[in-house]
């Protein structure tokens, strides 16, 4: 019998994530994409890597410092993982910088330039000199470093330049200093609509203004990354909001985990900097281009060059939501399933906005994890509360990197009179749910929205997610109990139709896999998640494969399962889809289960299944169920955006060969557009059926 706990049967979580970011980089390297679209993927790559260092690498360093030896099913020690990560990133950095140079050269052909100050004309330099004095000089911070001027604390993601100077009165006297460039100053200084200047080269030109009596010998840009993982013991907090605010301040001062040095940085500059900060030598990265890829979003957002991005797509509103009928009246007749961003997120916003204005609505209950800035949904909740409706909102203050935003919304909701819950002791609330209660003819009727993604109209345009509307009593009754669990005390925490983590989802998933395992070769599983890490789920899938069950896994990011291992996972295929939209939905098909199709807020990770409050929803509506099955099959057939995981942990881009090209993002855009056109002036039941038929043809 094969030992399914053998470490060789598991991919390392951190290295698997790095492979995912490599797939993002491959989009930037794709010469068939427009150049600004490629630059966008470089920005995404850089943003991803920043967060990886702030959270995952920082965590490994803490484990190493604490003397922890083993931290995952693959049994790699924290030190072994850190070494693998450093080697991987250093090797990949060469490809990243080559890609950046190539993309910038393509943009130059299109008239968009990124330059240093030295590359400018005299007229441009004169213009920038004035710009510096008016806009940069008043807010920039020059810092001398000597016995009376200690080295300053540098906050997380601080950017600036290190300068070596000589005294104009005594050239034998050399000094070091730092010029901090605050975040209120853009990374790139825009000169006109088509030329950007590296801010550090402009600042370096004005060293004599910042350090009068001294002249520049050399300089180099730097960027600091610190541990940004908040550790908040909420069981000890009398005032959780106050504790969180303090934690956010500490985030800026976490231990340094990475130092990036610009191309001008030589050994002397690096040694000077590291003497004061004591960054581990292997965590110092020197760039041959420029620092902070995430800042490329500034250039990507240049509307004058929008034609160099992928063609924009306008999300559509399909039958039966494309008329003026009250959404509650529509939901009295049928369930509705939406695929975002192909189908518009606007009906979700209107669901809450209409409820806030509807005189028959008596209460609104919602979970908010990442709602974004200027949220129309939160504003609708505030309006509803101020108009006298009962509003209950679970605002998860521990949503990483959205804590400050959520603090602001929580306060605004409280001030409006809403009942705000800040979290559940010991758990993050990651479930996505809304429940509207209306009084109709003296009786109460409820309407539910359950989703795989956040209530954020901005991200709904770039994330693929699912929205499920229903007025089925069995679901709305369960959702009422769910919100009671959040607001009150409960030792049970079990639902009847829905499944709630941490108590129910993992046992249900294992039961569903086990049921297919018993069916042997008649078994069939298709699962779409962002990450697959949980060891129990992986072992259950291995057993299913050994029994002959055919399994397709669509895993965007981390996948610790190894497919196609002889005698273990020969019947498991794993693909990752990376393209125009960020795959975010979680959906599952189990052929021999009575319900068959489920959607969820939870990934198959221990944190989601055991340490968060999540929801798993069985889809009983036949049209919605068929729509999801067709969607999963379409994604499994994608041969343009898919990469297939190999048994050694690497990924291979799936090649089209002689078969029909299947780009599931483009096809879904086209299908939804066809449906919208076909039903433009007809929102009858027949049109709704046509919509489902066109979807199933995909």
C-alpha positions as CSV (number, residue, x, y, z in Angstrom):
1,X,0.0,0.0,0.0
2,X,1.3,3.5,-0.9
3,X,1.9,5.8,2.0
4,X,-0.2,8.9,1.1
5,X,1.6,10.9,3.8
6,X,4.9,10.6,1.9
7,X,6.4,14.1,1.6
8,X,7.4,13.4,-2.0
9,X,3.6,13.4,-2.9
10,X,3.2,17.1,-2.0
11,X,4.4,20.3,-3.6
12,X,5.7,23.0,-1.3
13,X,3.2,25.7,-0.8
14,X,5.5,28.7,-1.2
15,X,7.3,27.3,-4.3
16,X,3.9,26.5,-5.8
17,X,2.9,30.1,-5.3
18,X,6.1,31.3,-7.0
19,X,5.2,29.1,-10.0
20,X,1.8,31.0,-10.1
21,X,3.5,34.3,-10.2
22,X,5.7,33.0,-13.0
23,X,2.5,32.3,-14.9
24,X,1.6,36.0,-14.4
25,X,5.1,36.9,-15.7
26,X,4.5,34.7,-18.8
27,X,1.5,36.9,-19.6
28,X,3.9,39.9,-19.6
29,X,6.2,38.0,-21.9
30,X,3.5,37.1,-24.3
31,X,4.3,39.1,-27.5
32,X,0.8,38.6,-28.8
33,X,-0.6,41.0,-26.2
34,X,-0.6,44.8,-26.5
35,X,2.5,46.4,-24.8
36,X,0.6,48.2,-22.1
37,X,-1.3,45.0,-21.3
38,X,2.0,43.3,-20.8
39,X,3.2,46.2,-18.6
40,X,0.0,45.6,-16.5
41,X,1.0,42.0,-15.9
42,X,4.5,43.2,-14.8
43,X,2.8,45.5,-12.3
44,X,0.7,42.6,-11.1
45,X,3.8,40.4,-10.8
46,X,5.5,43.1,-8.7
47,X,2.5,43.7,-6.5
48,X,2.1,39.9,-5.9
49,X,5.8,39.6,-5.0
50,X,5.7,42.5,-2.5
51,X,2.8,40.8,-0.6
52,X,4.6,37.4,-0.8
53,X,7.6,38.9,1.0
54,X,5.6,40.9,3.5
55,X,3.5,37.9,4.5
56,X,4.9,34.5,3.5
57,X,8.7,35.2,3.6
58,X,8.3,37.1,6.8
59,X,6.4,34.2,8.2
60,X,9.1,31.7,7.3
61,X,11.7,34.0,8.9
62,X,9.7,34.0,12.1
63,X,9.4,30.2,12.0
64,X,13.1,29.9,11.5
65,X,13.9,32.3,14.4
66,X,11.5,30.3,16.6
67,X,13.4,27.1,15.8
68,X,10.4,25.5,14.0
69,X,11.8,22.6,11.9
70,X,8.9,21.3,9.8
71,X,6.0,23.4,8.5
72,X,4.1,21.5,5.7
73,X,3.2,18.2,4.2
74,X,6.3,18.3,2.0
75,X,8.4,18.5,5.2
76,X,10.8,21.2,3.9
77,X,12.2,23.2,6.8
78,X,11.7,27.0,6.9
79,X,15.4,27.5,6.1
80,X,15.2,25.1,3.1
81,X,12.2,27.0,1.9
82,X,13.9,30.4,2.2
83,X,16.9,29.1,0.3
84,X,14.7,27.7,-2.5
85,X,12.7,31.0,-2.6
86,X,15.8,33.1,-2.9
87,X,17.3,30.9,-5.7
88,X,14.0,30.9,-7.6
89,X,13.6,34.7,-7.4
90,X,17.2,35.5,-8.3
91,X,17.0,33.3,-11.4
92,X,13.6,34.7,-12.4
93,X,14.8,38.3,-11.8
94,X,16.9,38.1,-15.0
95,X,13.7,37.2,-17.0
96,X,11.7,39.9,-15.3
97,X,14.2,42.7,-16.2
98,X,14.7,41.4,-19.8
99,X,10.9,41.5,-20.2
100,X,10.6,45.0,-18.7
101,X,13.3,46.3,-21.1
102,X,11.5,44.7,-24.1
103,X,8.1,46.0,-23.2
104,X,9.4,49.5,-22.6
105,X,11.1,49.4,-26.0
106,X,7.7,48.4,-27.6
107,X,6.0,51.3,-25.8
108,X,8.7,53.7,-27.1
109,X,7.7,52.7,-30.6
110,X,4.2,53.7,-29.7
111,X,5.4,57.0,-28.4
112,X,5.4,56.3,-24.6
113,X,8.8,56.8,-23.0
114,X,10.3,56.2,-19.5
115,X,13.5,58.1,-19.2
116,X,16.2,59.3,-16.8
117,X,16.8,63.0,-16.2
118,X,20.1,62.8,-18.2
119,X,18.1,61.7,-21.3
120,X,16.1,64.9,-21.5
121,X,16.5,68.0,-23.7
122,X,17.6,71.3,-22.2
123,X,14.1,72.6,-22.4
124,X,12.6,69.6,-20.6
125,X,15.2,69.9,-17.9
126,X,14.4,73.6,-17.3
127,X,10.7,72.6,-17.0
128,X,11.5,69.8,-14.5
129,X,13.7,72.1,-12.4
130,X,10.7,74.3,-11.8
131,X,8.5,71.3,-11.2
132,X,11.0,70.0,-8.6
133,X,11.1,73.4,-6.7
134,X,7.3,73.7,-6.7
135,X,6.2,70.2,-6.1
136,X,9.0,68.0,-4.7
137,X,11.4,70.2,-2.7
138,X,8.8,71.2,-0.1
139,X,7.8,67.6,0.8
140,X,11.0,65.6,0.3
141,X,13.2,64.7,3.3
142,X,17.0,64.8,3.1
143,X,18.7,63.0,6.1
144,X,22.3,63.2,7.0
145,X,23.9,60.1,8.5
146,X,26.6,60.6,11.1
147,X,27.3,60.4,14.8
148,X,24.7,63.1,15.6
149,X,22.2,62.1,12.9
150,X,21.2,58.4,13.5
151,X,20.0,56.3,10.7
152,X,16.2,56.8,10.4
153,X,13.5,54.1,10.7
154,X,12.2,53.3,7.2
155,X,8.6,52.2,7.0
156,X,7.4,49.3,5.0
157,X,7.8,49.8,1.2
158,X,9.8,53.0,1.9
159,X,11.5,54.3,-1.3
160,X,14.3,56.8,-1.6
161,X,17.9,57.3,-2.6
162,X,21.2,56.8,-0.8
163,X,23.8,59.5,-1.6
164,X,27.5,59.7,-1.2
165,X,28.6,63.4,-1.0
166,X,31.8,65.4,-0.6
167,X,32.2,68.7,1.2
168,X,32.8,71.5,-1.3
169,X,35.2,73.2,1.2
170,X,37.2,70.1,1.9
171,X,36.9,67.5,-0.9
172,X,38.6,64.9,1.3
173,X,35.5,64.9,3.6
174,X,33.0,62.4,2.3
175,X,29.5,61.8,3.8
176,X,26.6,59.5,3.3
177,X,23.0,60.6,3.4
178,X,19.5,59.4,2.6
179,X,16.7,61.2,0.7
180,X,13.3,59.8,1.5
181,X,10.8,60.1,-1.3
182,X,7.3,60.1,0.4
183,X,4.4,58.3,-1.2
184,X,2.7,61.6,-2.0
185,X,5.3,61.9,-4.8
186,X,4.6,59.7,-7.8
187,X,7.2,57.1,-8.7
188,X,7.3,58.5,-12.2
189,X,7.2,62.2,-13.0
190,X,5.0,62.8,-16.0
191,X,6.3,65.2,-18.6
192,X,3.5,65.8,-21.0
193,X,1.2,62.9,-21.8
194,X,3.8,60.5,-23.2
195,X,7.1,60.8,-21.2
196,X,7.8,59.7,-17.7
197,X,10.9,60.5,-15.7
198,X,12.3,58.2,-12.9
199,X,11.9,60.4,-9.8
200,X,15.2,59.3,-8.3
201,X,17.2,60.7,-11.2
202,X,15.4,64.1,-10.9
203,X,16.0,64.2,-7.1
204,X,19.7,63.3,-7.6
205,X,20.0,66.3,-9.9
206,X,19.1,68.5,-7.0
207,X,21.3,67.1,-4.2
208,X,23.0,70.5,-3.8
209,X,19.6,72.0,-3.1
210,X,18.9,69.4,-0.5
211,X,22.5,69.3,1.0
212,X,23.8,72.8,0.5
213,X,27.6,73.0,0.5
214,X,28.0,69.4,-0.7
215,X,28.3,67.7,-4.1
216,X,27.2,64.3,-5.3
217,X,29.7,61.5,-5.8
218,X,27.2,58.7,-6.4
219,X,23.7,57.6,-5.6
220,X,21.4,54.6,-5.8
221,X,17.7,54.1,-5.3
222,X,16.5,51.8,-2.5
223,X,13.3,50.2,-1.4
224,X,12.5,48.4,1.9
225,X,10.1,45.6,2.5
226,X,9.0,44.7,6.1
227,X,6.9,42.0,7.8
228,X,3.3,43.3,7.4
229,X,1.4,40.4,8.9
230,X,-0.7,41.7,11.7
231,X,-0.8,39.6,14.9
232,X,-3.8,40.6,16.8
233,X,-5.0,38.5,19.8
234,X,-8.7,39.6,19.6
235,X,-9.6,37.5,22.6
236,X,-7.5,39.9,24.7
237,X,-8.9,43.0,23.2
238,X,-11.5,45.1,25.1
239,X,-11.8,47.4,22.1
240,X,-10.9,45.5,19.0
241,X,-11.0,48.6,16.8
242,X,-8.4,50.3,19.0
243,X,-6.2,47.2,19.0
244,X,-6.4,47.0,15.2
245,X,-5.4,50.6,14.8
246,X,-2.4,50.0,16.9
247,X,-1.5,46.9,14.9
248,X,-1.7,49.0,11.7
249,X,0.9,51.4,13.1
250,X,3.1,48.5,14.0
251,X,2.9,47.0,10.5
252,X,5.0,49.9,9.2
253,X,7.7,49.0,11.7
254,X,7.9,45.2,11.2
255,X,11.2,43.4,10.8
256,X,12.9,44.0,7.5
257,X,12.7,41.1,5.1
258,X,14.0,42.5,1.8
259,X,16.2,45.3,0.6
260,X,16.1,46.3,-3.1
261,X,18.9,48.4,-4.5
262,X,18.8,50.2,-7.8
263,X,21.2,49.7,-10.7
264,X,23.6,52.4,-9.5
265,X,24.2,50.7,-6.2
266,X,27.8,49.4,-5.8
267,X,29.3,47.4,-3.0
268,X,30.2,50.5,-0.9
269,X,26.6,51.8,-1.0
270,X,25.1,48.4,-0.2
271,X,27.6,47.9,2.7
272,X,26.8,51.3,4.1
273,X,23.0,50.7,4.0
274,X,23.3,47.2,5.4
275,X,25.6,48.3,8.2
276,X,22.7,50.4,9.6
277,X,19.8,48.0,8.8
278,X,21.4,44.6,9.1
279,X,19.4,42.9,6.3
280,X,20.5,39.4,5.7
281,X,22.9,39.4,2.7
282,X,20.8,36.9,0.7
283,X,17.7,39.2,1.0
284,X,19.4,42.1,-0.8
285,X,18.4,42.3,-4.4
286,X,20.0,44.6,-6.9
287,X,18.1,45.6,-10.0
288,X,19.5,46.3,-13.5
289,X,16.4,48.3,-14.4
290,X,14.4,50.2,-11.8
291,X,12.7,49.5,-8.5
292,X,9.1,48.9,-7.6
293,X,7.3,47.2,-10.4
294,X,4.0,47.7,-8.7
295,X,4.4,51.4,-9.4
296,X,3.9,50.6,-13.1
297,X,0.2,50.9,-12.5
298,X,0.7,54.7,-12.8
299,X,1.8,54.2,-16.5
300,X,-0.8,51.5,-17.2
301,X,-3.5,54.0,-16.1
302,X,-2.5,56.6,-18.8
303,X,-5.8,57.0,-20.7
304,X,-4.1,58.4,-23.7
305,X,-2.6,55.0,-24.4
306,X,-5.7,52.9,-23.5
307,X,-5.6,51.5,-27.0
308,X,-2.4,49.6,-26.0
309,X,-4.3,47.6,-23.4
310,X,-6.5,44.5,-24.1
311,X,-9.8,45.5,-25.6
312,X,-12.2,46.6,-22.9
313,X,-15.4,44.6,-22.3
314,X,-18.6,46.1,-21.1
315,X,-20.4,43.7,-18.7
316,X,-24.0,43.0,-19.7
317,X,-27.3,42.6,-17.8
318,X,-29.1,39.6,-19.2
319,X,-32.7,38.4,-18.8
320,X,-34.6,38.4,-16.5
321,X,-32.8,41.4,-14.9
322,X,-32.7,43.5,-18.1
323,X,-36.1,45.1,-17.5
324,X,-37.6,47.4,-14.9
325,X,-39.3,44.7,-12.9
326,X,-38.7,44.8,-9.2
327,X,-35.9,42.4,-8.5
328,X,-37.8,40.9,-5.6
329,X,-40.8,40.2,-7.9
330,X,-38.3,38.4,-10.2
331,X,-36.9,36.3,-7.4
332,X,-40.4,35.3,-6.3
333,X,-40.5,33.5,-9.7
334,X,-37.0,32.1,-10.2
335,X,-33.4,31.8,-8.9
336,X,-30.7,33.8,-10.8
337,X,-27.1,33.0,-11.2
338,X,-24.6,35.5,-12.6
339,X,-21.0,35.1,-13.9
340,X,-18.9,38.2,-13.2
341,X,-17.4,40.1,-14.9
342,X,-19.2,38.9,-18.1
343,X,-22.5,39.6,-16.5
344,X,-22.7,42.9,-14.7
345,X,-22.3,43.3,-11.0
346,X,-24.9,46.1,-11.1
347,X,-27.8,43.9,-10.2
348,X,-26.0,43.0,-6.9
349,X,-25.6,46.7,-6.1
350,X,-29.2,47.4,-7.0
351,X,-30.3,44.5,-4.9
352,X,-29.0,46.4,-1.8
353,X,-29.9,49.9,-3.1
354,X,-33.5,48.8,-3.9
355,X,-33.8,47.2,-0.5
356,X,-32.6,50.4,1.2
357,X,-35.4,52.4,-0.5
358,X,-38.2,49.8,-0.5
359,X,-40.8,50.6,2.1
360,X,-41.7,46.9,2.5
361,X,-38.1,46.0,3.5
362,X,-37.7,45.7,7.3
363,X,-34.1,44.4,7.5
364,X,-30.9,44.0,5.6
365,X,-28.1,41.7,6.8
366,X,-24.7,41.5,5.1
367,X,-21.1,40.4,5.4
368,X,-18.4,42.8,4.1
369,X,-14.8,41.6,3.6
370,X,-13.4,43.8,0.9
371,X,-15.9,46.5,-0.1
372,X,-13.5,49.0,-1.7
373,X,-13.5,52.8,-1.5
374,X,-16.6,54.9,-2.3
375,X,-18.7,51.8,-2.0
376,X,-22.3,52.3,-3.3
377,X,-23.3,49.2,-1.3
378,X,-22.1,50.6,2.0
379,X,-23.7,53.9,1.2
380,X,-27.0,52.1,0.5
381,X,-26.7,50.4,3.9
382,X,-26.0,53.7,5.6
383,X,-29.1,55.2,3.9
384,X,-31.2,52.2,4.9
385,X,-30.2,52.5,8.5
386,X,-30.8,56.2,8.6
387,X,-34.3,55.7,7.2
388,X,-35.2,53.4,10.1
389,X,-34.6,49.9,8.6
390,X,-32.8,47.3,10.7
391,X,-29.3,47.0,9.3
392,X,-26.8,44.4,10.5
393,X,-23.4,44.3,9.0
394,X,-20.5,41.9,9.7
395,X,-17.4,44.0,8.7
396,X,-14.3,41.9,8.8
397,X,-11.7,44.2,10.2
398,X,-8.9,41.6,9.7
399,X,-9.2,41.5,5.9
400,X,-5.5,41.8,5.1
401,X,-4.5,45.2,3.6
402,X,-8.1,46.4,3.7
403,X,-8.1,46.9,7.5
404,X,-8.0,50.7,7.3
405,X,-10.7,50.9,4.7
406,X,-12.9,48.6,6.7
407,X,-12.3,50.6,9.9
408,X,-13.7,53.7,8.1
409,X,-16.8,51.9,6.8
410,X,-17.4,50.3,10.2
411,X,-17.5,53.7,11.9
412,X,-19.7,55.3,9.2
413,X,-22.2,52.4,9.5
414,X,-22.2,52.6,13.3
415,X,-22.9,56.4,13.2
416,X,-25.8,55.7,10.9
417,X,-27.4,53.5,13.5
418,X,-26.5,50.1,12.0
419,X,-25.6,47.2,14.1
420,X,-22.0,46.4,13.2
421,X,-20.1,43.2,14.1
422,X,-16.3,43.4,13.9
423,X,-15.5,39.8,13.8
424,X,-15.8,36.4,15.5
425,X,-13.4,35.5,18.3
426,X,-10.6,33.5,16.8
427,X,-11.9,33.5,13.2
428,X,-12.0,35.7,10.1
429,X,-15.5,35.9,8.5
430,X,-14.8,35.4,4.8
431,X,-18.4,34.3,3.8
432,X,-20.1,36.4,1.2
433,X,-23.8,36.7,1.9
434,X,-26.7,39.2,2.0
435,X,-30.2,38.7,3.3
436,X,-33.2,41.0,2.7
437,X,-36.4,40.6,4.7
438,X,-39.6,42.2,3.4
439,X,-43.1,42.4,4.9
440,X,-45.7,41.4,2.3
441,X,-49.4,41.3,3.1
442,X,-48.6,40.9,6.8
443,X,-46.1,38.1,6.3
444,X,-42.3,38.1,6.1
445,X,-40.5,37.0,2.9
446,X,-36.8,36.8,2.6
447,X,-34.3,37.1,-0.3
448,X,-30.7,35.9,-0.4
449,X,-27.6,36.7,-2.3
450,X,-24.7,34.2,-1.9
451,X,-21.4,34.8,-3.7
452,X,-17.9,33.5,-4.3
453,X,-16.4,37.1,-4.3
454,X,-16.5,40.3,-2.4
455,X,-19.1,43.1,-2.5
456,X,-16.8,45.3,-4.4
457,X,-18.0,46.8,-7.7
458,X,-14.4,47.7,-8.8
459,X,-12.9,44.3,-8.4
460,X,-16.0,42.7,-9.9
461,X,-14.8,44.0,-13.3
462,X,-11.5,42.1,-13.2
463,X,-12.3,39.1,-11.0
464,X,-14.3,36.1,-12.2
465,X,-16.9,35.3,-9.6
466,X,-20.4,33.9,-9.2
467,X,-23.5,35.5,-7.7
468,X,-26.5,33.4,-6.7
469,X,-29.9,35.0,-5.9
470,X,-32.7,33.0,-4.4
471,X,-35.9,33.3,-2.3
472,X,-36.1,29.6,-1.6
473,X,-37.2,29.2,2.0
474,X,-34.7,26.4,2.9
475,X,-31.8,28.7,2.0
476,X,-33.1,32.0,3.4
477,X,-34.0,30.2,6.7
478,X,-30.5,28.9,6.9
479,X,-29.1,32.3,6.2
480,X,-31.1,33.8,9.0
481,X,-29.6,31.2,11.4
482,X,-26.2,32.0,9.9
483,X,-26.5,35.7,10.8
484,X,-27.8,34.8,14.2
485,X,-24.7,32.8,14.8
486,X,-22.6,35.8,13.9
487,X,-24.4,38.2,16.2
488,X,-25.2,35.9,19.1
489,X,-23.8,32.9,21.0
490,X,-24.0,29.4,19.6
491,X,-22.2,26.2,20.5
492,X,-23.8,24.3,17.6
493,X,-23.1,26.4,14.6
494,X,-24.6,23.9,12.1
495,X,-26.9,24.7,9.2
496,X,-29.2,22.4,7.4
497,X,-29.1,23.4,3.7
498,X,-26.0,25.6,3.6
499,X,-22.6,24.4,5.0
500,X,-20.6,26.7,7.3
501,X,-16.9,26.5,8.1
502,X,-15.1,25.8,10.4
503,X,-17.5,23.0,11.4
504,X,-19.2,21.8,8.2
505,X,-17.5,22.5,4.9
506,X,-14.4,20.3,5.3
507,X,-16.4,17.2,6.4
508,X,-18.9,17.9,3.5
509,X,-16.1,18.1,0.9
510,X,-14.5,15.0,2.2
511,X,-17.8,13.2,2.2
512,X,-18.5,14.3,-1.4
513,X,-15.1,13.1,-2.6
514,X,-15.6,9.8,-0.7
515,X,-18.9,9.3,-2.4
516,X,-17.3,9.5,-5.8
517,X,-14.5,7.2,-4.6
518,X,-17.1,4.5,-3.8
519,X,-18.4,4.9,-7.4
520,X,-15.0,4.0,-8.8
521,X,-14.7,4.6,-12.5
522,X,-18.2,5.9,-12.6
523,X,-17.1,8.8,-10.3
524,X,-16.4,12.2,-11.7
525,X,-15.1,15.4,-10.0
526,X,-14.5,18.9,-11.3
527,X,-13.3,21.4,-8.7
528,X,-12.4,25.0,-9.3
529,X,-10.5,26.8,-6.4
530,X,-7.8,29.5,-6.0
531,X,-5.6,27.3,-3.8
532,X,-5.4,23.6,-2.8
533,X,-3.3,23.0,0.3
534,X,-5.3,21.0,2.8
535,X,-3.6,17.6,3.3
536,X,-6.9,15.7,4.2
537,X,-8.5,16.9,1.0
538,X,-5.5,16.0,-1.1
539,X,-5.3,12.5,0.4
540,X,-9.0,12.0,-0.3
541,X,-8.5,13.1,-3.9
542,X,-5.5,10.7,-4.2
543,X,-7.7,7.8,-2.9
544,X,-10.4,8.8,-5.4
545,X,-7.9,8.7,-8.2
546,X,-6.7,5.3,-7.1
547,X,-10.3,4.1,-7.3
548,X,-10.6,5.2,-10.9
549,X,-12.4,8.5,-10.4
550,X,-11.7,11.0,-13.2
551,X,-10.8,14.4,-11.6
552,X,-10.2,17.8,-13.2
553,X,-8.9,20.5,-10.9
554,X,-8.8,24.1,-12.0
555,X,-6.5,25.7,-9.4
556,X,-5.4,29.3,-10.1
557,X,-2.6,29.6,-7.6
558,X,-1.1,27.3,-5.0
559,X,-1.5,23.5,-5.6
560,X,0.2,21.1,-3.2
561,X,-1.3,18.1,-4.9
562,X,0.9,16.3,-7.4
563,X,-1.0,15.0,-10.4
564,X,-0.2,12.0,-12.7
565,X,1.9,10.2,-10.1
566,X,1.9,6.5,-11.0
567,X,-0.3,4.5,-8.6
568,X,-1.5,7.7,-6.8
569,X,-2.9,10.4,-9.0
570,X,-2.9,9.1,-12.5
571,X,-6.5,10.2,-12.9
572,X,-6.0,13.7,-11.7
573,X,-5.4,16.6,-14.1
574,X,-4.6,20.1,-12.7
575,X,-4.7,23.2,-14.8
576,X,-4.2,26.9,-13.9
577,X,-5.8,29.7,-15.9
578,X,-4.1,33.1,-16.1
579,X,-5.4,35.7,-18.5
580,X,-7.3,38.9,-18.9
581,X,-9.4,38.3,-15.7
582,X,-8.3,37.1,-12.3
583,X,-9.9,33.7,-11.7
584,X,-11.5,33.9,-8.2
585,X,-14.7,31.8,-8.2
586,X,-14.9,28.5,-6.3
587,X,-17.3,25.9,-7.8
588,X,-17.5,22.1,-7.6
589,X,-19.2,19.3,-9.5
590,X,-19.7,15.8,-8.1
591,X,-21.4,13.6,-10.6
592,X,-23.0,11.1,-8.2
593,X,-24.2,13.6,-5.5
594,X,-27.9,14.4,-5.4
595,X,-27.2,18.2,-5.5
596,X,-24.1,17.8,-7.8
597,X,-23.1,21.5,-8.0
598,X,-21.8,23.8,-5.2
599,X,-20.3,27.3,-5.0
600,X,-18.3,28.6,-2.1
601,X,-16.4,31.5,-0.6
602,X,-13.8,29.0,0.7
603,X,-10.7,27.6,-0.9
604,X,-9.4,24.2,-0.1
605,X,-6.9,25.5,2.4
606,X,-6.6,24.8,6.2
607,X,-7.1,28.5,6.9
608,X,-10.4,28.5,5.0
609,X,-11.8,25.2,6.1
610,X,-10.7,25.4,9.8
611,X,-9.9,29.0,10.8
612,X,-12.5,31.1,8.9
613,X,-16.3,31.4,8.8
614,X,-17.2,30.5,5.2
615,X,-20.2,29.2,3.3
616,X,-20.7,26.4,0.9
617,X,-24.0,26.5,-1.1
618,X,-25.6,23.6,-3.0
619,X,-27.2,24.8,-6.2
620,X,-30.7,23.2,-6.5
621,X,-32.0,25.3,-9.4
622,X,-31.6,23.3,-12.5
623,X,-30.9,26.2,-14.9
624,X,-28.2,27.6,-12.6
625,X,-26.7,24.1,-12.0
626,X,-26.4,23.5,-15.8
627,X,-24.9,26.9,-16.3
628,X,-22.1,26.2,-13.8
629,X,-21.4,22.7,-15.2
630,X,-21.0,24.2,-18.7
631,X,-18.7,26.9,-17.3
632,X,-16.5,24.3,-15.6
633,X,-16.4,22.2,-18.8
634,X,-15.5,25.2,-20.9
635,X,-12.6,26.1,-18.5
636,X,-11.3,22.5,-18.6
637,X,-11.2,22.7,-22.4
638,X,-9.3,26.0,-22.5
639,X,-6.1,25.7,-24.5
640,X,-5.1,29.4,-24.8
641,X,-4.8,30.6,-21.1
642,X,-4.2,27.2,-19.4
643,X,-1.0,25.8,-17.9
644,X,-1.0,22.1,-16.8
645,X,0.7,21.1,-13.6
646,X,3.3,18.4,-13.9
647,X,4.2,15.8,-11.3
648,X,7.5,17.6,-10.6
649,X,5.7,20.8,-9.6
650,X,6.4,22.7,-12.8
651,X,3.8,24.0,-15.2
652,X,3.6,23.6,-19.0
653,X,1.6,26.0,-21.2
654,X,-1.1,24.0,-23.0
655,X,-0.6,24.3,-26.7
656,X,-3.4,24.6,-29.2
657,X,-2.0,22.2,-31.7
658,X,-4.6,21.5,-34.4
659,X,-7.7,21.8,-32.2
660,X,-10.1,24.7,-32.0
661,X,-8.6,27.6,-30.1
662,X,-10.5,27.9,-26.7
663,X,-9.8,31.1,-24.8
664,X,-12.5,30.9,-22.1
665,X,-12.3,34.6,-21.2
666,X,-12.9,35.7,-24.8
667,X,-15.5,33.1,-25.5
668,X,-17.6,34.1,-22.4
669,X,-17.3,37.7,-23.4
670,X,-18.6,36.8,-26.9
671,X,-21.4,34.5,-25.7
672,X,-22.7,37.0,-23.2
673,X,-22.6,39.7,-25.9
674,X,-24.6,37.4,-28.2
675,X,-27.2,36.8,-25.5
676,X,-27.5,40.5,-24.7
677,X,-28.1,41.3,-28.4
678,X,-30.5,38.4,-29.0
679,X,-32.7,39.4,-26.0
680,X,-32.3,43.2,-26.2
681,X,-36.0,43.9,-26.8
682,X,-37.5,40.8,-25.4
683,X,-37.2,39.9,-21.7
684,X,-39.8,37.2,-21.8
685,X,-39.4,33.7,-20.4
686,X,-38.5,32.5,-23.8
687,X,-35.6,35.0,-23.9
688,X,-34.4,33.7,-20.6
689,X,-34.4,30.2,-21.9
690,X,-32.5,31.3,-25.0
691,X,-29.9,32.9,-22.7
692,X,-29.4,29.5,-20.9
693,X,-29.2,27.7,-24.2
694,X,-26.6,30.0,-25.6
695,X,-24.6,29.5,-22.4
696,X,-24.8,25.8,-22.7
697,X,-23.6,25.9,-26.2
698,X,-20.3,27.2,-24.9
